[in-house]
Amino acid sequence: MKVDYAKGFSSKRIAVRPYARADFQTWREAHLSRLSKQNKFDSVKPSVKEVTLAKFKEMLKKNNKRAMRDECYYYGVFDKKTGENVGAVSLYILIRKGLHWANLGYEIHNQYWRQGYATEAARLTLKIGFRYLSLHRIEAAMELDHKGSIGVARAIGMRREGIRRKFFPNPTGWEDLVVFGVVKEDFES
Ligand SMILES: CC(C)(COP(=O)(O)OP(=O)(O)OC[C@H]1O[C@@H](n2cnc3c(N)ncnc32)[C@H](O)[C@@H]1OP(=O)(O)O)[C@@H](O)C(=O)NCCC(=O)NCCS
């Protein structure tokens, strides 16, 4: 099984690649220029104290460690023209053992929503997963009413596969999630 975490992919507008030490300022700026929380799926805008160099270095260390263990691959999403760090994507390995199955995650900072960044970044992340991480199957799973996330999954050609009952733990109990998936053969054709 061949895995190359150092590589990313670019489109004309964006680059999806692992974070590097030199990305600290743009990472910090992106967090500090966030709007207030927009909906229940959105993250809370962090305080200045939460976006320090120490935190950023901790994140880099964690990303590398998890990639070395083949647990999770985390990438920054950058606008090539402005250099801004518009968000992040991830591939979380669910099962290797011959199945090579991962979950796709995406989060765009809310000041950049509805400009097609998630769709473009998610598409490049599928490419990374199938070409560099030896994946066979990639899924995205989300709450049934998460229109934004469903919109992205559909836009990148994932197929709706059904509802997994009581799949995800949250503070109020186990939640049903709708699952979208794509396999390498679909993607390559
Ligand atoms: C979900 C999220 C990643 C979408 O990012 P985005 O860059 O705005 O998405 P895109 O611009 O690529 O939109 C793709 C399609 O999704 C749909 N969509 C996106 N946001 C939507 C929203 N808030 N409501 C309804 N549909 C939405 C639209 O159909 C859109 O296409 P269109 O606007 O051209 O018609 C972003 O809202 C986000 O980061 N949310 C918080 C984190 C999160 O929930 N991540 C997913 C976890 S499962």
The ligand as an SDF file (V2000), in Angstrom:
LIG
                    3D

 48 50  0  0  0  0  0  0  0  0999 V2000
  -20.8800   22.8170    4.2580 C   0  0  0  0  0  0  0  0  0  0  0  0
  -19.7820   23.7690    3.7850 C   0  0  0  0  0  0  0  0  0  0  0  0
  -18.4660   23.0020    3.7640 C   0  0  0  0  0  0  0  0  0  0  0  0
  -20.1240   24.2850    2.3720 C   0  0  0  0  0  0  0  0  0  0  0  0
  -19.0470   25.1090    1.9290 O   0  0  0  0  0  0  0  0  0  0  0  0
  -19.2030   26.1040    0.6810 P   0  0  0  0  0  0  0  0  0  0  0  0
  -17.8340   26.4560    0.2110 O   0  0  0  0  0  0  0  0  0  0  0  0
  -20.1030   27.2060    1.0410 O   0  0  0  0  0  0  0  0  0  0  0  0
  -19.9210   25.1530   -0.3830 O   0  0  0  0  0  0  0  0  0  0  0  0
  -20.0460   25.4040   -1.9560 P   0  0  0  0  0  0  0  0  0  0  0  0
  -20.0210   26.8710   -2.2340 O   0  0  0  0  0  0  0  0  0  0  0  0
  -19.0650   24.5470   -2.6510 O   0  0  0  0  0  0  0  0  0  0  0  0
  -21.5200   24.8940   -2.2020 O   0  0  0  0  0  0  0  0  0  0  0  0
  -21.8540   23.6820   -2.8340 C   0  0  0  0  0  0  0  0  0  0  0  0
  -23.3630   23.5310   -2.8910 C   0  0  0  0  0  0  0  0  0  0  0  0
  -23.8200   23.1810   -1.5810 O   0  0  0  0  0  0  0  0  0  0  0  0
  -25.0650   23.8250   -1.3250 C   0  0  0  0  0  0  0  0  0  0  0  0
  -24.9370   24.6810   -0.1540 N   0  0  0  0  0  0  0  0  0  0  0  0
  -23.8100   25.1900    0.3910 C   0  0  0  0  0  0  0  0  0  0  0  0
  -24.0990   25.8360    1.5260 N   0  0  0  0  0  0  0  0  0  0  0  0
  -25.4420   25.7570    1.6850 C   0  0  0  0  0  0  0  0  0  0  0  0
  -26.3400   26.1940    2.6740 C   0  0  0  0  0  0  0  0  0  0  0  0
  -25.9270   26.8860    3.7480 N   0  0  0  0  0  0  0  0  0  0  0  0
  -27.6650   25.9220    2.5190 N   0  0  0  0  0  0  0  0  0  0  0  0
  -28.1050   25.2270    1.4680 C   0  0  0  0  0  0  0  0  0  0  0  0
  -27.2950   24.7520    0.4990 N   0  0  0  0  0  0  0  0  0  0  0  0
  -25.9760   25.0180    0.6060 C   0  0  0  0  0  0  0  0  0  0  0  0
  -25.4580   24.5410   -2.5400 C   0  0  0  0  0  0  0  0  0  0  0  0
  -26.2200   23.6660   -3.3430 O   0  0  0  0  0  0  0  0  0  0  0  0
  -24.1440   24.8120   -3.2120 C   0  0  0  0  0  0  0  0  0  0  0  0
  -24.2940   25.0300   -4.5520 O   0  0  0  0  0  0  0  0  0  0  0  0
  -24.8400   26.4810   -5.1150 P   0  0  0  0  0  0  0  0  0  0  0  0
  -24.7030   27.5020   -4.0390 O   0  0  0  0  0  0  0  0  0  0  0  0
  -23.9210   26.7450   -6.2660 O   0  0  0  0  0  0  0  0  0  0  0  0
  -26.2420   26.1870   -5.4830 O   0  0  0  0  0  0  0  0  0  0  0  0
  -19.6760   25.0100    4.7320 C   0  0  0  0  0  0  0  0  0  0  0  0
  -20.9630   25.5430    4.9200 O   0  0  0  0  0  0  0  0  0  0  0  0
  -19.0690   24.6950    6.0960 C   0  0  0  0  0  0  0  0  0  0  0  0
  -17.8360   24.6750    6.2330 O   0  0  0  0  0  0  0  0  0  0  0  0
  -19.9080   24.4180    7.1250 N   0  0  0  0  0  0  0  0  0  0  0  0
  -19.3920   24.1550    8.4730 C   0  0  0  0  0  0  0  0  0  0  0  0
  -18.6290   22.8480    8.5600 C   0  0  0  0  0  0  0  0  0  0  0  0
  -19.4580   21.6620    8.0960 C   0  0  0  0  0  0  0  0  0  0  0  0
  -20.6340   21.5670    8.4120 O   0  0  0  0  0  0  0  0  0  0  0  0
  -18.8290   20.7340    7.3600 N   0  0  0  0  0  0  0  0  0  0  0  0
  -19.4510   19.5330    6.8890 C   0  0  0  0  0  0  0  0  0  0  0  0
  -19.5070   18.5220    7.9890 C   0  0  0  0  0  0  0  0  0  0  0  0
  -20.4980   17.1050    7.5550 S   0  0  0  0  0  0  0  0  0  0  0  0
  1  2  1  0
  2  3  1  0
  2  4  1  0
  2 36  1  0
  4  5  1  0
  5  6  1  0
  6  7  2  0
  6  8  1  0
  6  9  1  0
  9 10  1  0
 10 11  2  0
 10 12  1  0
 10 13  1  0
 13 14  1  0
 14 15  1  0
 15 16  1  0
 15 30  1  0
 16 17  1  0
 17 18  1  0
 17 28  1  0
 18 19  1  0
 18 27  1  0
 19 20  2  0
 20 21  1  0
 21 22  1  0
 21 27  2  0
 22 23  1  0
 22 24  2  0
 24 25  1  0
 25 26  2  0
 26 27  1  0
 28 29  1  0
 28 30  1  0
 30 31  1  0
 31 32  1  0
 32 33  2  0
 32 34  1  0
 32 35  1  0
 36 37  1  0
 36 38  1  0
 38 39  2  0
 38 40  1  0
 40 41  1  0
 41 42  1  0
 42 43  1  0
 43 44  2  0
 43 45  1  0
 45 46  1  0
 46 47  1  0
 47 48  1  0
M  END
$$$$
